[in-house]
Amino acid sequence: MPTGAAPVRQLDSHAVEELTETAHKILADVGSSAAGPELLRRVATSAGRLGETIQQACRPVDTDDGLYVLRGLSVDDGGIGPTPGSWATAGDRAAAWDVTLLLLATVMGHPIAWEGQQEGRFVHNIVPAPGHEAEQTGASSAVLLSPHTEDAFHPGRAHLLLLGCMRNHDAVATTAASIRKVRLSAGDADLLARPVLPILPDDAYAEAQSFTGQEPPKVPVLWQTENGPTLRYDPAYTPLDEAPADYRAAYDRLTAELKRVSVAVALEPGDVLVVDNDLVVHGRVPFTARYDGTDRWLKRASVRVPGRRSRPLAEADEHGYGQSALVALI
């Protein structure tokens, strides 16, 4: 697996200063990074005033890699305090970074949150948590976090993910693989474009997992757009044993291809990895968590891009397992 093979967009010192000062001013005026209406209003107003250099750095993903690293921002390792023991205890730690990610997300589109995840916060803290080491969620550590589409179970999932690195002393890599780089036969692509299996909610959504209102919708894994193929993929939560043998074989070949083209990106503090969630599946390599305040710590923001047409129209009829997205439209 190639390491660090991700396009980089470098922010110059003037853009970094502008973005940092804007975030600190908003935080000082509002008093908290919890995304209430006033914070979202200030972020939206301020994002529209950011300079052309930042606007250009936040332009859409424009290569088949389906991602890029925004570089130039910095993190005060001592100033942000120890890595939280879980998202629930993170509170407003590194709060200026919450606002910074929201500013970047708002330049790119509409930030979203989930009522059923991390108490509806618009910026999530991704840290290893005791007792969750073997789960297929961001709180795990000891197992490979399988490559997946973020929130693949939901029709309202993000178009873009922003992963801001606060701390990564052990160079733990985020994995990423783009559907635009795989090689599949026409027959496999046709099979995977059929709605054969559902994608079930992951362990971060306890309420969604207990949803009993309707049958899980069957969804395609692949489909074609005018710009090329896109995908919706989460093997850890897809009941593959319920599919016909030819479909399982095609799915396995897709999995092998995604592994073949996967890259490993070890983020450095201050890096922001921007992932196109329609093109790229992402995961994380295993690591040993110490729970001593020095473990890997990322912040995550999710973005919907207005007017993007990258998904089948039939998704509009899905129930989303009762989960509702909160969209910052102010």
N, C-alpha and C positions, 0 to 999 in steps of 0.2 A: 504494500500500500504506500504510494508516494506520500511524502510528508511535506506540509506547508505549501502545496501546489494550489494557491488561490490568488486570483488577481488582487492587487492592492491599490486603493485610492488614498493618496497621501494628502492630509489636510496641512496647509501651511500654518505658520505661527499666528498670522492675523486671524485666520478662520478659527483656530483653536481658542484664541483669546476671546473672540466674539461669542462663540458658542458657550464657553465656560462662564464668562461674565453674565451672559443672558440667563443661564440656568441659576447661578447664584443669586441674581437679583430677584427672579421669580420666587425662589425658595425663601429669600429673606422677607419678601412682601407677603407671601401666602402663609408661611410658617410651617408647612408640612408637605412631604411628597405624596401623601395619600391623595389620590386623584379625584378630588371633589370638583364641583362645577366651576369654582373660581380658579383653581389651578388649571383645569382644562381650557378655560376661556383665555387665561393669560398665555398658556403655551401656544394656543392656536394663533393668537394675535402676534406673539413674538416670532413664531416660526415663519409667518408670512413676511417678516421684516429682515430675516437673515440674508446675508450677502450672497452674491452669485456664486462664489467659490463653494459655499456650503450647499447651495441648491444644486450645483453641478455634481458635487460629490455624491449627492443623494439621488441622482438620476436612476432610472430603472436598470436592473441587471441587463447587461448588453453583450454577454458572451455565452457560449454553450456550457460554461462552467456552472452557470446558474447561481453564482454567489460572488462576493468580494469582501475583502477586509478593509474597513475604514480605519486608517491609522493616523496617529499624531496626537491624540488625546493622552493624558497621563493620569495615573492613580497614585495617591500618597498612601503607601502601604501601611504606614503607622497611623495616618489620620483616619482611615476608614474603620479602624478597630478590627477585632478578631472576626474570622469567618463565623457567621451565625451557626448555631447547632441545628437549625431547621428554618424553613421559610417563615414559620409561625412566630419565631422569636426575632426575626430580622428587624421588624419595625421600620424606622426611618434611617437605618444605617446606610451610609453612603448615599444620602438623600439627593445630593446634587446630581449624582449619576442617574437617579430615577428621572429627574427633570431633563437632563441632557438627552437620555434615550427617548423621552416623549417628544422633545423638540425635533430630533432626527426623524422619528416615526411620523410626526405630523407633516414634515416636509414631504415625506414619501406617500402619505395617504391618510387614512383614518385609524388611529390606535384603537384596539379593541381589548376588552377584558371579558371574563366569564364569571357569571354569578356563582358557579359551582367550583371555582378554582381559586385558591389563595385569596379568599374573601373578596373577590371582585376587584383586586388590584390591577392596575394597568401595566405595572412593571413587576415581574416575578423575580424572586431570589432563587437561584438554582444552586443548592448546596447539598452535600451528602448528609444524610440523617440517620442516626442510629436506629436499627431495626428495619431499615428499608434497603439494606445493601443489595439484595437480590431481586428487587422489583424492576419492572420495565418502566420506570419513571425517572425524572430528573433528580430525585432524591437518592438514587441507587449509586453504587460505587464498585462493588466487587465483581459485577458481571458486565459483559458487553451490553451497552444500551443499543438494541437492534436498530438498524437504519429504518426510518419511518417518516411519513408525512406528519407534520404536527397537527394534532387534533383531527386525524383522518376520518374519524367517525362522524364528523359534523359538516353539514353543507355550508355553514358560515365560517369555516376555518380561515385562518389568516392567509393572505397572499404572500406576505413577507414576514420573516422573523429577524429580529435584531438580538444578537447575543453580545453583551458588553462584558468584557473580562475585568473583574476586580482583582482577582488573585489566581495565580496558577503556578506556584513554585515548582511543581512536579512536572510541568509541561504536559499535562494530560490533554490528549488530542480529541477534538471534535471530528467525527468522520462525516464525509459528505459525498454523495454520488448523484450525478445528473443523468436524467433520462435521455437527454440530448446526446449523450456519449455512448449509450449502449447499442449493441447490435442484436436485433431480434428478427426472426423470420416473419414473413407476412402472416403465416398461419398462427404463430404465437401471438402476434400483435392483435389479430382478429379475435382470438379466443379471449384474451385479456381485456378486450374492449366490451365484452358482454357482461351484463350485470348478473353474476353467478352467485356471489357470496356477500354477506354483510361485513362491515368493519365495526367491531364492537367498541364501546368506550373503554379507555384505559384506566389504570388504577388511580389516576389523579381525580377521577370523576365518580365518586361513590354513588351519588344520587342518580347519575345517568346509568350506572351499572344495574341499578334496581328498577329502572323504568319498565313498566309493564303495559303502557297504554296501547301500543301497536307492535306488530311484528317488526324485527330489524329489517331495514330496507337493503336489498341487494344492490351493489354498486359496481361499476366498472373500475378496473385498475388503471387502464390506459385509455386515452382518447386523443384524437388528432385535432389540432387547431390550425388556423391559417399560418401560424408561426412555427409549427412543429408539434411533437408529442408532449403531453403532460401526463402526470400520474397521481394516483391516490393509493398509498401503499402503507400497510402496517401489519406485517406478518404475525407479530406477537399477539394481535387481537383479531386475526382473521381465522375462522374455523375451516382450515384447508381440508381437514379430513372429511368434510361434507361435500366436497367437489368431485366431479368425475375425474378419472385418472388423467385424461388428456389435458384438462385444465390445470391440475396440480403439477404436471410435468412442465407446462408452459410457465407457470408461476415460479417453479424452481429454476428454470433457465433465466427468467428475469432476475431472480435473486442472485444467481451466479454472475450475471452481467453487471449488476449494480456493485457487487463486490469487486469485480475486475477493474471497474473505473473509479472506485472509491479513492478519495484522498483523505489524509489526516492533517488537520490544521491545529497546531498547538498555539492557542491564542496567548498573547502577552498582555499584561495589564495595560488598559487603555485601548486595546483593540476592540473594534465592533465588527463582528461577523454578520453580514447581511445575506440571508438565504432566501431564494425564491422558492416558496413552499409548493408551488405547482410543478417545479422542475426537479427539485433536489430533495432526496431523503437524507436525513442527518441522524447521527447517533453519537456514541462516546465510547472510547476504549475503557477497559476496566482499570481501576486503581485501588490502592489501599488507603482508606480514609483514616486519619489519625484522631479526628475530633479534638484537636488541641488549639483551634483557632487559626490554623495555617492552611487548611484545606482549600481546594479549588472553589472559587466563588464567581458565578456569572450572574448577570441580570438580563432578563429577557423581556422584550416588548414585541407585540404582534400587531400587524398592520393589514388593513384591507385597502386595496387600491380602487378608487371609484372608476367605474366604467370598464374594468378589465373583463374580457370575455375569454376565459380560459377553462371553463367548466361546463359540463353538460346541463342543458336546461332542466332535465328531470330532477336535478338536485333540489330545485325549489320546492318539490313536493315532499321532501324528507322531513321527518319529525324531529331529528336531532336529539333523540332520546331525552326530550324534555329540557335540554340545556339552552339557555338564552345568552347571546353575546351582548355586551354593553359596548356601544360604539360612540367614540368621541367625535361628535359632529359639530361642536360649537365653533 
